[in-house]
Amino acid sequence: MSKRDPLRPYMNVIDDMLAQMFREDPSFKPQGGQLGENDMDYDTDEKSMAKLRRHLRNAREEYYRYKR
């Protein structure tokens, strides 16, 4: 995504969430998991970026729930 893309601030939030996960848990290694048919089907609009962030937040919560 270009630095001048109007949706770049949304992507930065998602990048920051991942960076925080790496800092909190150095053993965290994203492996893709089981991708469904629509898992990578995100448009480039605010609604889609919000959906991607929500999915990441849910995946992070599930990861830490099983890690305990």
CHARMM internal coordinates of N, CA and C (Angstrom, degrees):
IC EDIT
DIST 1 N 1 CA 1.4505
DIST 1 CA 1 C 1.5243
ANGL 1 N 1 CA 1 C 107.91
DIST 1 C 2 N 1.2960
ANGL 1 CA 1 C 2 N 115.31
DIHE 1 N 1 CA 1 C 2 N 131.18
DIST 2 N 2 CA 1.4588
ANGL 1 C 2 N 2 CA 121.82
DIHE 1 CA 1 C 2 N 2 CA -179.34
DIST 2 CA 2 C 1.5348
ANGL 2 N 2 CA 2 C 111.23
DIHE 1 C 2 N 2 CA 2 C -63.98
DIST 2 C 3 N 1.3148
ANGL 2 CA 2 C 3 N 115.96
DIHE 2 N 2 CA 2 C 3 N 148.38
DIST 3 N 3 CA 1.4686
ANGL 2 C 3 N 3 CA 120.34
DIHE 2 CA 2 C 3 N 3 CA 176.96
DIST 3 CA 3 C 1.5233
ANGL 3 N 3 CA 3 C 111.79
DIHE 2 C 3 N 3 CA 3 C -65.21
DIST 3 C 4 N 1.3230
ANGL 3 CA 3 C 4 N 116.96
DIHE 3 N 3 CA 3 C 4 N -21.89
DIST 4 N 4 CA 1.4582
ANGL 3 C 4 N 4 CA 120.82
DIHE 3 CA 3 C 4 N 4 CA -179.24
DIST 4 CA 4 C 1.5218
ANGL 4 N 4 CA 4 C 112.92
DIHE 3 C 4 N 4 CA 4 C -95.77
DIST 4 C 5 N 1.2953
ANGL 4 CA 4 C 5 N 116.86
DIHE 4 N 4 CA 4 C 5 N 0.26
DIST 5 N 5 CA 1.4643
ANGL 4 C 5 N 5 CA 120.85
DIHE 4 CA 4 C 5 N 5 CA 178.75
DIST 5 CA 5 C 1.5209
ANGL 5 N 5 CA 5 C 109.10
DIHE 4 C 5 N 5 CA 5 C -62.24
DIST 5 C 6 N 1.3155
ANGL 5 CA 5 C 6 N 118.73
DIHE 5 N 5 CA 5 C 6 N 134.29
DIST 6 N 6 CA 1.4748
ANGL 5 C 6 N 6 CA 120.36
DIHE 5 CA 5 C 6 N 6 CA -179.28
DIST 6 CA 6 C 1.5284
ANGL 6 N 6 CA 6 C 113.13
DIHE 5 C 6 N 6 CA 6 C -62.98
DIST 6 C 7 N 1.3236
ANGL 6 CA 6 C 7 N 117.21
DIHE 6 N 6 CA 6 C 7 N -19.63
DIST 7 N 7 CA 1.4634
ANGL 6 C 7 N 7 CA 120.23
DIHE 6 CA 6 C 7 N 7 CA 178.99
DIST 7 CA 7 C 1.5273
ANGL 7 N 7 CA 7 C 112.66
DIHE 6 C 7 N 7 CA 7 C -93.80
DIST 7 C 8 N 1.3201
ANGL 7 CA 7 C 8 N 117.05
DIHE 7 N 7 CA 7 C 8 N 2.51
DIST 8 N 8 CA 1.4639
ANGL 7 C 8 N 8 CA 120.77
DIHE 7 CA 7 C 8 N 8 CA -179.13
DIST 8 CA 8 C 1.5293
ANGL 8 N 8 CA 8 C 112.92
DIHE 7 C 8 N 8 CA 8 C -55.45
DIST 8 C 9 N 1.3310
ANGL 8 CA 8 C 9 N 120.83
DIHE 8 N 8 CA 8 C 9 N -40.22
DIST 9 N 9 CA 1.4736
ANGL 8 C 9 N 9 CA 119.95
DIHE 8 CA 8 C 9 N 9 CA 178.56
DIST 9 CA 9 C 1.5376
ANGL 9 N 9 CA 9 C 112.38
DIHE 8 C 9 N 9 CA 9 C -58.31
DIST 9 C 10 N 1.3186
ANGL 9 CA 9 C 10 N 117.53
DIHE 9 N 9 CA 9 C 10 N -35.03
DIST 10 N 10 CA 1.4637
ANGL 9 C 10 N 10 CA 120.68
DIHE 9 CA 9 C 10 N 10 CA 178.49
DIST 10 CA 10 C 1.5294
ANGL 10 N 10 CA 10 C 110.51
DIHE 9 C 10 N 10 CA 10 C -68.34
DIST 10 C 11 N 1.3355
ANGL 10 CA 10 C 11 N 116.00
DIHE 10 N 10 CA 10 C 11 N -41.01
DIST 11 N 11 CA 1.4495
ANGL 10 C 11 N 11 CA 119.84
DIHE 10 CA 10 C 11 N 11 CA 178.67
DIST 11 CA 11 C 1.5207
ANGL 11 N 11 CA 11 C 110.61
DIHE 10 C 11 N 11 CA 11 C -67.16
DIST 11 C 12 N 1.3298
ANGL 11 CA 11 C 12 N 117.31
DIHE 11 N 11 CA 11 C 12 N -33.97
DIST 12 N 12 CA 1.4573
ANGL 11 C 12 N 12 CA 120.75
DIHE 11 CA 11 C 12 N 12 CA 177.08
DIST 12 CA 12 C 1.5257
ANGL 12 N 12 CA 12 C 111.26
DIHE 11 C 12 N 12 CA 12 C -61.48
DIST 12 C 13 N 1.3312
ANGL 12 CA 12 C 13 N 117.40
DIHE 12 N 12 CA 12 C 13 N -38.60
DIST 13 N 13 CA 1.4671
ANGL 12 C 13 N 13 CA 121.23
DIHE 12 CA 12 C 13 N 13 CA 177.57
DIST 13 CA 13 C 1.5246
ANGL 13 N 13 CA 13 C 109.56
DIHE 12 C 13 N 13 CA 13 C -61.77
DIST 13 C 14 N 1.3205
ANGL 13 CA 13 C 14 N 116.70
DIHE 13 N 13 CA 13 C 14 N -43.56
DIST 14 N 14 CA 1.4635
ANGL 13 C 14 N 14 CA 120.96
DIHE 13 CA 13 C 14 N 14 CA 179.70
DIST 14 CA 14 C 1.5236
ANGL 14 N 14 CA 14 C 110.14
DIHE 13 C 14 N 14 CA 14 C -65.47
DIST 14 C 15 N 1.3404
ANGL 14 CA 14 C 15 N 117.84
DIHE 14 N 14 CA 14 C 15 N -43.82
DIST 15 N 15 CA 1.4670
ANGL 14 C 15 N 15 CA 121.36
DIHE 14 CA 14 C 15 N 15 CA 177.11
DIST 15 CA 15 C 1.5198
ANGL 15 N 15 CA 15 C 111.47
DIHE 14 C 15 N 15 CA 15 C -59.60
DIST 15 C 16 N 1.3383
ANGL 15 CA 15 C 16 N 116.54
DIHE 15 N 15 CA 15 C 16 N -41.34
DIST 16 N 16 CA 1.4630
ANGL 15 C 16 N 16 CA 120.78
DIHE 15 CA 15 C 16 N 16 CA 179.44
DIST 16 CA 16 C 1.5248
ANGL 16 N 16 CA 16 C 111.63
DIHE 15 C 16 N 16 CA 16 C -64.12
DIST 16 C 17 N 1.3388
ANGL 16 CA 16 C 17 N 116.71
DIHE 16 N 16 CA 16 C 17 N -37.31
DIST 17 N 17 CA 1.4685
ANGL 16 C 17 N 17 CA 119.92
DIHE 16 CA 16 C 17 N 17 CA 178.19
DIST 17 CA 17 C 1.5243
ANGL 17 N 17 CA 17 C 110.03
DIHE 16 C 17 N 17 CA 17 C -62.19
DIST 17 C 18 N 1.3289
ANGL 17 CA 17 C 18 N 117.09
DIHE 17 N 17 CA 17 C 18 N -43.93
DIST 18 N 18 CA 1.4678
ANGL 17 C 18 N 18 CA 120.52
DIHE 17 CA 17 C 18 N 18 CA 179.23
DIST 18 CA 18 C 1.5239
ANGL 18 N 18 CA 18 C 111.19
DIHE 17 C 18 N 18 CA 18 C -66.31
DIST 18 C 19 N 1.3204
ANGL 18 CA 18 C 19 N 116.98
DIHE 18 N 18 CA 18 C 19 N -41.99
DIST 19 N 19 CA 1.4619
ANGL 18 C 19 N 19 CA 120.20
DIHE 18 CA 18 C 19 N 19 CA 179.02
DIST 19 CA 19 C 1.5238
ANGL 19 N 19 CA 19 C 110.72
DIHE 18 C 19 N 19 CA 19 C -61.13
DIST 19 C 20 N 1.3196
ANGL 19 CA 19 C 20 N 117.26
DIHE 19 N 19 CA 19 C 20 N -39.43
DIST 20 N 20 CA 1.4607
ANGL 19 C 20 N 20 CA 120.92
DIHE 19 CA 19 C 20 N 20 CA 178.13
DIST 20 CA 20 C 1.5205
ANGL 20 N 20 CA 20 C 110.70
DIHE 19 C 20 N 20 CA 20 C -63.83
DIST 20 C 21 N 1.3321
ANGL 20 CA 20 C 21 N 117.30
DIHE 20 N 20 CA 20 C 21 N -40.02
DIST 21 N 21 CA 1.4708
ANGL 20 C 21 N 21 CA 120.30
DIHE 20 CA 20 C 21 N 21 CA 178.16
DIST 21 CA 21 C 1.5267
ANGL 21 N 21 CA 21 C 110.14
DIHE 20 C 21 N 21 CA 21 C -61.87
DIST 21 C 22 N 1.3263
ANGL 21 CA 21 C 22 N 117.93
DIHE 21 N 21 CA 21 C 22 N -41.29
DIST 22 N 22 CA 1.4646
ANGL 21 C 22 N 22 CA 121.12
DIHE 21 CA 21 C 22 N 22 CA 178.75
DIST 22 CA 22 C 1.5230
ANGL 22 N 22 CA 22 C 111.38
DIHE 21 C 22 N 22 CA 22 C -64.66
DIST 22 C 23 N 1.3390
ANGL 22 CA 22 C 23 N 116.72
DIHE 22 N 22 CA 22 C 23 N -39.65
DIST 23 N 23 CA 1.4749
ANGL 22 C 23 N 23 CA 119.87
DIHE 22 CA 22 C 23 N 23 CA 178.93
DIST 23 CA 23 C 1.5209
ANGL 23 N 23 CA 23 C 111.49
DIHE 22 C 23 N 23 CA 23 C -67.33
DIST 23 C 24 N 1.3290
ANGL 23 CA 23 C 24 N 117.42
DIHE 23 N 23 CA 23 C 24 N -41.41
DIST 24 N 24 CA 1.4575
ANGL 23 C 24 N 24 CA 121.23
DIHE 23 CA 23 C 24 N 24 CA -177.04
DIST 24 CA 24 C 1.5245
ANGL 24 N 24 CA 24 C 112.22
DIHE 23 C 24 N 24 CA 24 C -73.01
DIST 24 C 25 N 1.3218
ANGL 24 CA 24 C 25 N 117.01
DIHE 24 N 24 CA 24 C 25 N -30.10
DIST 25 N 25 CA 1.4588
ANGL 24 C 25 N 25 CA 120.69
DIHE 24 CA 24 C 25 N 25 CA -175.79
DIST 25 CA 25 C 1.5262
ANGL 25 N 25 CA 25 C 109.57
DIHE 24 C 25 N 25 CA 25 C -141.47
DIST 25 C 26 N 1.3363
ANGL 25 CA 25 C 26 N 117.40
DIHE 25 N 25 CA 25 C 26 N 90.49
DIST 26 N 26 CA 1.4677
ANGL 25 C 26 N 26 CA 120.18
DIHE 25 CA 25 C 26 N 26 CA -178.55
DIST 26 CA 26 C 1.5370
ANGL 26 N 26 CA 26 C 113.42
DIHE 25 C 26 N 26 CA 26 C -59.89
DIST 26 C 27 N 1.3079
ANGL 26 CA 26 C 27 N 117.53
DIHE 26 N 26 CA 26 C 27 N -19.34
DIST 27 N 27 CA 1.4651
ANGL 26 C 27 N 27 CA 119.58
DIHE 26 CA 26 C 27 N 27 CA 179.32
DIST 27 CA 27 C 1.5270
ANGL 27 N 27 CA 27 C 112.10
DIHE 26 C 27 N 27 CA 27 C -82.27
DIST 27 C 28 N 1.3349
ANGL 27 CA 27 C 28 N 116.98
DIHE 27 N 27 CA 27 C 28 N -5.75
DIST 28 N 28 CA 1.4671
ANGL 27 C 28 N 28 CA 121.31
DIHE 27 CA 27 C 28 N 28 CA 179.77
DIST 28 CA 28 C 1.5226
ANGL 28 N 28 CA 28 C 109.83
DIHE 27 C 28 N 28 CA 28 C -64.64
DIST 28 C 29 N 1.3202
ANGL 28 CA 28 C 29 N 115.80
DIHE 28 N 28 CA 28 C 29 N 121.80
DIST 29 N 29 CA 1.4608
ANGL 28 C 29 N 29 CA 121.84
DIHE 28 CA 28 C 29 N 29 CA 179.02
DIST 29 CA 29 C 1.5182
ANGL 29 N 29 CA 29 C 108.44
DIHE 28 C 29 N 29 CA 29 C -131.89
DIST 29 C 30 N 1.3339
ANGL 29 CA 29 C 30 N 118.16
DIHE 29 N 29 CA 29 C 30 N 101.08
DIST 30 N 30 CA 1.4630
ANGL 29 C 30 N 30 CA 119.43
DIHE 29 CA 29 C 30 N 30 CA 178.77
DIST 30 CA 30 C 1.5264
ANGL 30 N 30 CA 30 C 110.23
DIHE 29 C 30 N 30 CA 30 C -61.93
DIST 30 C 31 N 1.3218
ANGL 30 CA 30 C 31 N 115.66
DIHE 30 N 30 CA 30 C 31 N 131.89
DIST 31 N 31 CA 1.4549
ANGL 30 C 31 N 31 CA 119.69
DIHE 30 CA 30 C 31 N 31 CA -175.90
DIST 31 CA 31 C 1.5187
ANGL 31 N 31 CA 31 C 113.00
DIHE 30 C 31 N 31 CA 31 C -124.82
DIST 31 C 32 N 1.3059
ANGL 31 CA 31 C 32 N 117.30
DIHE 31 N 31 CA 31 C 32 N 9.79
DIST 32 N 32 CA 1.4516
ANGL 31 C 32 N 32 CA 118.97
DIHE 31 CA 31 C 32 N 32 CA 176.73
DIST 32 CA 32 C 1.5077
ANGL 32 N 32 CA 32 C 114.03
DIHE 31 C 32 N 32 CA 32 C 84.51
DIST 32 C 33 N 1.3055
ANGL 32 CA 32 C 33 N 117.81
DIHE 32 N 32 CA 32 C 33 N -35.13
DIST 33 N 33 CA 1.4625
ANGL 32 C 33 N 33 CA 120.20
DIHE 32 CA 32 C 33 N 33 CA 179.90
DIST 33 CA 33 C 1.5061
ANGL 33 N 33 CA 33 C 111.83
DIHE 32 C 33 N 33 CA 33 C 61.60
DIST 33 C 34 N 1.2977
ANGL 33 CA 33 C 34 N 115.44
DIHE 33 N 33 CA 33 C 34 N -149.78
DIST 34 N 34 CA 1.4516
ANGL 33 C 34 N 34 CA 120.56
DIHE 33 CA 33 C 34 N 34 CA 179.34
DIST 34 CA 34 C 1.5204
ANGL 34 N 34 CA 34 C 108.64
DIHE 33 C 34 N 34 CA 34 C -100.92
DIST 34 C 35 N 1.3051
ANGL 34 CA 34 C 35 N 115.88
DIHE 34 N 34 CA 34 C 35 N 106.14
DIST 35 N 35 CA 1.4572
ANGL 34 C 35 N 35 CA 120.23
DIHE 34 CA 34 C 35 N 35 CA -179.09
DIST 35 CA 35 C 1.5144
ANGL 35 N 35 CA 35 C 109.61
DIHE 34 C 35 N 35 CA 35 C -83.67
DIST 35 C 36 N 1.3089
ANGL 35 CA 35 C 36 N 114.42
DIHE 35 N 35 CA 35 C 36 N 131.70
DIST 36 N 36 CA 1.4549
ANGL 35 C 36 N 36 CA 120.11
DIHE 35 CA 35 C 36 N 36 CA 175.36
DIST 36 CA 36 C 1.5176
ANGL 36 N 36 CA 36 C 110.63
DIHE 35 C 36 N 36 CA 36 C -87.69
DIST 36 C 37 N 1.2906
ANGL 36 CA 36 C 37 N 116.23
DIHE 36 N 36 CA 36 C 37 N 175.68
DIST 37 N 37 CA 1.4605
ANGL 36 C 37 N 37 CA 121.72
DIHE 36 CA 36 C 37 N 37 CA -176.26
DIST 37 CA 37 C 1.5290
ANGL 37 N 37 CA 37 C 112.34
DIHE 36 C 37 N 37 CA 37 C -59.53
DIST 37 C 38 N 1.3355
ANGL 37 CA 37 C 38 N 117.40
DIHE 37 N 37 CA 37 C 38 N -35.60
DIST 38 N 38 CA 1.4668
ANGL 37 C 38 N 38 CA 120.84
DIHE 37 CA 37 C 38 N 38 CA -175.66
DIST 38 CA 38 C 1.5220
ANGL 38 N 38 CA 38 C 113.83
DIHE 37 C 38 N 38 CA 38 C -105.67
DIST 38 C 39 N 1.3233
ANGL 38 CA 38 C 39 N 118.50
DIHE 38 N 38 CA 38 C 39 N 8.56
DIST 39 N 39 CA 1.4581
ANGL 38 C 39 N 39 CA 120.58
DIHE 38 CA 38 C 39 N 39 CA -175.02
DIST 39 CA 39 C 1.5229
ANGL 39 N 39 CA 39 C 114.06
DIHE 38 C 39 N 39 CA 39 C -64.33
DIST 39 C 40 N 1.3065
ANGL 39 CA 39 C 40 N 117.89
DIHE 39 N 39 CA 39 C 40 N -31.05
DIST 40 N 40 CA 1.4540
ANGL 39 C 40 N 40 CA 120.55
DIHE 39 CA 39 C 40 N 40 CA -178.79
DIST 40 CA 40 C 1.5304
ANGL 40 N 40 CA 40 C 111.55
DIHE 39 C 40 N 40 CA 40 C -104.89
DIST 40 C 41 N 1.3089
ANGL 40 CA 40 C 41 N 116.57
DIHE 40 N 40 CA 40 C 41 N 15.21
DIST 41 N 41 CA 1.4570
ANGL 40 C 41 N 41 CA 121.84
DIHE 40 CA 40 C 41 N 41 CA -176.28
DIST 41 CA 41 C 1.5249
ANGL 41 N 41 CA 41 C 109.86
DIHE 40 C 41 N 41 CA 41 C -95.29
DIST 41 C 42 N 1.3424
ANGL 41 CA 41 C 42 N 116.22
DIHE 41 N 41 CA 41 C 42 N 79.28
DIST 42 N 42 CA 1.4551
ANGL 41 C 42 N 42 CA 121.51
DIHE 41 CA 41 C 42 N 42 CA 179.59
DIST 42 CA 42 C 1.5207
ANGL 42 N 42 CA 42 C 108.92
DIHE 41 C 42 N 42 CA 42 C -118.22
DIST 42 C 43 N 1.3182
ANGL 42 CA 42 C 43 N 115.65
DIHE 42 N 42 CA 42 C 43 N 129.91
DIST 43 N 43 CA 1.4533
ANGL 42 C 43 N 43 CA 119.74
DIHE 42 CA 42 C 43 N 43 CA 174.59
DIST 43 CA 43 C 1.5172
ANGL 43 N 43 CA 43 C 108.65
DIHE 42 C 43 N 43 CA 43 C -80.07
DIST 43 C 44 N 1.3023
ANGL 43 CA 43 C 44 N 115.72
DIHE 43 N 43 CA 43 C 44 N 171.23
DIST 44 N 44 CA 1.4642
ANGL 43 C 44 N 44 CA 119.29
DIHE 43 CA 43 C 44 N 44 CA 178.68
DIST 44 CA 44 C 1.5241
ANGL 44 N 44 CA 44 C 109.16
DIHE 43 C 44 N 44 CA 44 C -102.07
DIST 44 C 45 N 1.3282
ANGL 44 CA 44 C 45 N 114.93
DIHE 44 N 44 CA 44 C 45 N 72.04
DIST 45 N 45 CA 1.4548
ANGL 44 C 45 N 45 CA 120.88
DIHE 44 CA 44 C 45 N 45 CA 174.26
DIST 45 CA 45 C 1.5236
ANGL 45 N 45 CA 45 C 108.25
DIHE 44 C 45 N 45 CA 45 C -141.90
DIST 45 C 46 N 1.3193
ANGL 45 CA 45 C 46 N 116.46
DIHE 45 N 45 CA 45 C 46 N 169.66
DIST 46 N 46 CA 1.4650
ANGL 45 C 46 N 46 CA 120.48
DIHE 45 CA 45 C 46 N 46 CA -175.79
DIST 46 CA 46 C 1.5189
ANGL 46 N 46 CA 46 C 112.27
DIHE 45 C 46 N 46 CA 46 C -60.59
DIST 46 C 47 N 1.3160
ANGL 46 CA 46 C 47 N 116.93
DIHE 46 N 46 CA 46 C 47 N -40.06
DIST 47 N 47 CA 1.4634
ANGL 46 C 47 N 47 CA 120.95
DIHE 46 CA 46 C 47 N 47 CA -178.85
DIST 47 CA 47 C 1.5313
ANGL 47 N 47 CA 47 C 110.94
DIHE 46 C 47 N 47 CA 47 C -62.47
DIST 47 C 48 N 1.3208
ANGL 47 CA 47 C 48 N 116.99
DIHE 47 N 47 CA 47 C 48 N -42.16
DIST 48 N 48 CA 1.4602
ANGL 47 C 48 N 48 CA 120.87
DIHE 47 CA 47 C 48 N 48 CA -179.93
DIST 48 CA 48 C 1.5246
ANGL 48 N 48 CA 48 C 111.90
DIHE 47 C 48 N 48 CA 48 C -68.69
DIST 48 C 49 N 1.3541
ANGL 48 CA 48 C 49 N 116.42
DIHE 48 N 48 CA 48 C 49 N -37.81
DIST 49 N 49 CA 1.4617
ANGL 48 C 49 N 49 CA 119.75
DIHE 48 CA 48 C 49 N 49 CA 177.80
DIST 49 CA 49 C 1.5313
ANGL 49 N 49 CA 49 C 109.85
DIHE 48 C 49 N 49 CA 49 C -65.40
DIST 49 C 50 N 1.3209
ANGL 49 CA 49 C 50 N 117.21
DIHE 49 N 49 CA 49 C 50 N -38.30
DIST 50 N 50 CA 1.4632
ANGL 49 C 50 N 50 CA 121.05
DIHE 49 CA 49 C 50 N 50 CA 177.42
DIST 50 CA 50 C 1.5270
ANGL 50 N 50 CA 50 C 109.97
DIHE 49 C 50 N 50 CA 50 C -65.03
DIST 50 C 51 N 1.3142
ANGL 50 CA 50 C 51 N 116.80
DIHE 50 N 50 CA 50 C 51 N -39.56
DIST 51 N 51 CA 1.4720
ANGL 50 C 51 N 51 CA 121.28
DIHE 50 CA 50 C 51 N 51 CA 178.47
DIST 51 CA 51 C 1.5293
ANGL 51 N 51 CA 51 C 110.37
DIHE 50 C 51 N 51 CA 51 C -64.60
DIST 51 C 52 N 1.3234
ANGL 51 CA 51 C 52 N 117.20
DIHE 51 N 51 CA 51 C 52 N -43.33
DIST 52 N 52 CA 1.4604
ANGL 51 C 52 N 52 CA 121.31
DIHE 51 CA 51 C 52 N 52 CA 177.99
DIST 52 CA 52 C 1.5221
ANGL 52 N 52 CA 52 C 110.85
DIHE 51 C 52 N 52 CA 52 C -61.89
DIST 52 C 53 N 1.3328
ANGL 52 CA 52 C 53 N 116.69
DIHE 52 N 52 CA 52 C 53 N -43.06
DIST 53 N 53 CA 1.4730
ANGL 52 C 53 N 53 CA 120.89
DIHE 52 CA 52 C 53 N 53 CA 178.91
DIST 53 CA 53 C 1.5325
ANGL 53 N 53 CA 53 C 110.60
DIHE 52 C 53 N 53 CA 53 C -63.29
DIST 53 C 54 N 1.3327
ANGL 53 CA 53 C 54 N 116.41
DIHE 53 N 53 CA 53 C 54 N -41.96
DIST 54 N 54 CA 1.4645
ANGL 53 C 54 N 54 CA 120.71
DIHE 53 CA 53 C 54 N 54 CA 178.65
DIST 54 CA 54 C 1.5304
ANGL 54 N 54 CA 54 C 110.68
DIHE 53 C 54 N 54 CA 54 C -62.46
DIST 54 C 55 N 1.3203
ANGL 54 CA 54 C 55 N 117.38
DIHE 54 N 54 CA 54 C 55 N -42.15
DIST 55 N 55 CA 1.4716
ANGL 54 C 55 N 55 CA 120.75
DIHE 54 CA 54 C 55 N 55 CA 178.53
DIST 55 CA 55 C 1.5241
ANGL 55 N 55 CA 55 C 111.09
DIHE 54 C 55 N 55 CA 55 C -64.73
DIST 55 C 56 N 1.3208
ANGL 55 CA 55 C 56 N 116.77
DIHE 55 N 55 CA 55 C 56 N -40.10
DIST 56 N 56 CA 1.4610
ANGL 55 C 56 N 56 CA 120.23
DIHE 55 CA 55 C 56 N 56 CA 177.82
DIST 56 CA 56 C 1.5233
ANGL 56 N 56 CA 56 C 110.72
DIHE 55 C 56 N 56 CA 56 C -64.80
DIST 56 C 57 N 1.3326
ANGL 56 CA 56 C 57 N 116.90
DIHE 56 N 56 CA 56 C 57 N -43.34
DIST 57 N 57 CA 1.4687
ANGL 56 C 57 N 57 CA 120.66
DIHE 56 CA 56 C 57 N 57 CA 179.18
DIST 57 CA 57 C 1.5261
ANGL 57 N 57 CA 57 C 110.46
DIHE 56 C 57 N 57 CA 57 C -60.91
DIST 57 C 58 N 1.3326
ANGL 57 CA 57 C 58 N 117.21
DIHE 57 N 57 CA 57 C 58 N -43.60
DIST 58 N 58 CA 1.4641
ANGL 57 C 58 N 58 CA 120.80
DIHE 57 CA 57 C 58 N 58 CA 178.63
DIST 58 CA 58 C 1.5212
ANGL 58 N 58 CA 58 C 111.45
DIHE 57 C 58 N 58 CA 58 C -64.91
DIST 58 C 59 N 1.3375
ANGL 58 CA 58 C 59 N 117.29
DIHE 58 N 58 CA 58 C 59 N -40.61
DIST 59 N 59 CA 1.4608
ANGL 58 C 59 N 59 CA 120.90
DIHE 58 CA 58 C 59 N 59 CA 178.75
DIST 59 CA 59 C 1.5201
ANGL 59 N 59 CA 59 C 110.76
DIHE 58 C 59 N 59 CA 59 C -64.80
DIST 59 C 60 N 1.3557
ANGL 59 CA 59 C 60 N 116.45
DIHE 59 N 59 CA 59 C 60 N -38.92
DIST 60 N 60 CA 1.4669
ANGL 59 C 60 N 60 CA 120.52
DIHE 59 CA 59 C 60 N 60 CA 178.61
DIST 60 CA 60 C 1.5208
ANGL 60 N 60 CA 60 C 110.69
DIHE 59 C 60 N 60 CA 60 C -63.91
DIST 60 C 61 N 1.3293
ANGL 60 CA 60 C 61 N 116.79
DIHE 60 N 60 CA 60 C 61 N -44.16
DIST 61 N 61 CA 1.4658
ANGL 60 C 61 N 61 CA 120.48
DIHE 60 CA 60 C 61 N 61 CA 179.08
DIST 61 CA 61 C 1.5241
ANGL 61 N 61 CA 61 C 110.87
DIHE 60 C 61 N 61 CA 61 C -62.57
DIST 61 C 62 N 1.3084
ANGL 61 CA 61 C 62 N 116.75
DIHE 61 N 61 CA 61 C 62 N -42.08
DIST 62 N 62 CA 1.4692
ANGL 61 C 62 N 62 CA 120.59
DIHE 61 CA 61 C 62 N 62 CA 179.42
DIST 62 CA 62 C 1.5301
ANGL 62 N 62 CA 62 C 110.56
DIHE 61 C 62 N 62 CA 62 C -65.39
DIST 62 C 63 N 1.3173
ANGL 62 CA 62 C 63 N 117.11
DIHE 62 N 62 CA 62 C 63 N -40.63
DIST 63 N 63 CA 1.4687
ANGL 62 C 63 N 63 CA 121.72
DIHE 62 CA 62 C 63 N 63 CA 179.04
DIST 63 CA 63 C 1.5171
ANGL 63 N 63 CA 63 C 110.49
DIHE 62 C 63 N 63 CA 63 C -59.03
DIST 63 C 64 N 1.3377
ANGL 63 CA 63 C 64 N 116.63
DIHE 63 N 63 CA 63 C 64 N -49.78
DIST 64 N 64 CA 1.4626
ANGL 63 C 64 N 64 CA 119.70
DIHE 63 CA 63 C 64 N 64 CA -178.35
DIST 64 CA 64 C 1.5199
ANGL 64 N 64 CA 64 C 112.06
DIHE 63 C 64 N 64 CA 64 C -70.14
DIST 64 C 65 N 1.3166
ANGL 64 CA 64 C 65 N 118.22
DIHE 64 N 64 CA 64 C 65 N -29.33
DIST 65 N 65 CA 1.4551
ANGL 64 C 65 N 65 CA 121.15
DIHE 64 CA 64 C 65 N 65 CA 177.60
DIST 65 CA 65 C 1.5268
ANGL 65 N 65 CA 65 C 110.31
DIHE 64 C 65 N 65 CA 65 C -64.76
DIST 65 C 66 N 1.3252
ANGL 65 CA 65 C 66 N 117.35
DIHE 65 N 65 CA 65 C 66 N -42.16
DIST 66 N 66 CA 1.4623
ANGL 65 C 66 N 66 CA 121.11
DIHE 65 CA 65 C 66 N 66 CA -178.86
DIST 66 CA 66 C 1.5131
ANGL 66 N 66 CA 66 C 112.24
DIHE 65 C 66 N 66 CA 66 C -80.22
DIST 66 C 67 N 1.3233
ANGL 66 CA 66 C 67 N 117.31
DIHE 66 N 66 CA 66 C 67 N -22.96
DIST 67 N 67 CA 1.4588
ANGL 66 C 67 N 67 CA 121.00
DIHE 66 CA 66 C 67 N 67 CA -178.91
DIST 67 CA 67 C 1.5344
ANGL 67 N 67 CA 67 C 112.05
DIHE 66 C 67 N 67 CA 67 C -73.25
DIST 67 C 68 N 1.3243
ANGL 67 CA 67 C 68 N 116.97
DIHE 67 N 67 CA 67 C 68 N -26.64
DIST 68 N 68 CA 1.4805
ANGL 67 C 68 N 68 CA 120.07
DIHE 67 CA 67 C 68 N 68 CA -176.79
DIST 68 CA 68 C 1.4881
ANGL 68 N 68 CA 68 C 112.85
DIHE 67 C 68 N 68 CA 68 C -67.80
END
COOR INIT
IC SEED 1 N 1 CA 1 C
IC BUILD
